[in-house]
Amino acid sequence: MNLRTPGPIPIPDEILQASAKQMINHRGPEFQDLVNNITQGLKQVYRTKNDVLTLTGSGTGSMEAAIVNTLSPGDTVLSVSIGVFGDRFAQIAEAYGAKVEKLTFPWGTAIDPNVLKETLDKMPNVKAVLVTHNETSTGVTNDLESVGKVIKDADKLLIVDAISSLSSLPFYTDDWGCDVVAAGSQKGWMVAPGLSFLSMSERAWSAFKESRMPKFYWDVGKAKSYLDRGQTPWTPAIAIMYGLEVSLKMLIDEGLDNVYDRHKAMGDKVREGVNNIGLELFAAESCASNTVTSVHIPDGIEAKELLGSLRTDYDVVIAGGQGSLDGKIMRIGHMGYVPDKDLTEALGSLKSGLDKAGFQPKYSGARG
Ligand SMILES: *Cc1c(COP(=O)(O)O)cnc(C)c1O
């Protein structure tokens, strides 16, 4: 199957094999080596000196951990959203009793740092700002460096969902002033779903000490004190950690700058291919993501039927739209390890599937 969804993604063989190893005692010395190795590697990919914790749960788990460990009920937080995952961050904060102010930008566009600055200037009470680095639902990457600068100038806690960017797109936790950064294993990390990661700056640890939101499973204080002994508080997803140890080595051996360049090349290839078919990109060119490409479903084509026929006739799996974009866009994933031939085949199948469905390219960008 040519799995072109924005997570889970196909896993390279050597990582699959690593994950198939026999279990070990998670309170023993072998696990201590494993978790210490992983933590070292994660810090390199995060480009941080901060603590990075490995939590067992999906990406949303680390988003929840980010909220409950830094905030108290009644705290004012600014949620900056450009899509479904930005909205999810706000919902989590609301569920735990934060007072959530919202700043939204049209879906398909990125955060405008100037508007963010004006908003923050008017809201002195804001304690933390919630930002999605790469909005997977719309295929847009925010300029987190500029956004982070505005938030740091305003002296706020910067909490980032980097789940579909970190390990694929340029990311600099420390240089960009990110206090808390959430990531998830089934995205560019090239392993199975089930692990999530969370970095905590010194400022984030100070916030943790004051935070009064309820927490138990996601308590990062417990996670940190166990990690100092080479353990996790609860039984972790050991099999995924085996795989992660190998994938981190692959990413670091390749060189992070090369990984970023590879994703840029994949993004260019998919956008060009989609244009050539005569389809219209959904995200603005200036902020289009290099891990997931969003594409308008053309008039007269039924999204469900098209994606269904791609799956059954061509074995290519492309994601549909989420929320209000359901039926309106499709999303092609290109994060992690993607053989060039898989992308070429996915684009070829998309063209054939559209031809079969009677699609007639009408605008001038189409070159056949
Ligand atoms: C995948 C994803 C998530 C988390 O999803 P889970 O299903 O909980 O792993 C959150 N944010 C973004 C931007 C994502 O791409």
The ligand as a Tripos MOL2 file, in Angstrom:
@<TRIPOS>MOLECULE
LIG
   15    15     1     0     0
SMALL
NO_CHARGES

@<TRIPOS>ATOM
      1 C1         -1.3210   14.2090   13.9680 C.3       1 LIG1
      2 C2         -1.4150   15.5190   14.6340 C.ar      1 LIG1
      3 C3         -1.8210   15.6620   15.9760 C.ar      1 LIG1
      4 C4         -2.0740   14.5480   16.9330 C.3       1 LIG1
      5 O1         -2.8160   13.5330   16.5630 O.3       1 LIG1
      6 P1         -2.8420   12.1370   17.3450 P.3       1 LIG1
      7 O2         -3.8520   11.4190   16.5310 O.co2     1 LIG1
      8 O3         -3.2660   12.3720   18.7300 O.co2     1 LIG1
      9 O4         -1.4580   11.5610   17.2720 O.co2     1 LIG1
     10 C5         -1.8270   16.9200   16.5280 C.ar      1 LIG1
     11 N1         -1.4420   17.9950   15.8350 N.ar      1 LIG1
     12 C6         -1.0360   17.9120   14.5670 C.ar      1 LIG1
     13 C7         -0.5990   19.1510   13.8750 C.3       1 LIG1
     14 C8         -1.0070   16.6720   13.9200 C.ar      1 LIG1
     15 O5         -0.5880   16.5890   12.6490 O.3       1 LIG1
@<TRIPOS>BOND
     1     1     2 1
     2     2     3 ar
     3     2    14 ar
     4     3     4 1
     5     3    10 ar
     6     4     5 1
     7     5     6 1
     8     6     7 2
     9     6     8 1
    10     6     9 1
    11    10    11 ar
    12    11    12 ar
    13    12    13 1
    14    12    14 ar
    15    14    15 1
@<TRIPOS>SUBSTRUCTURE
     1 LIG1         1 GROUP 0 **** ****
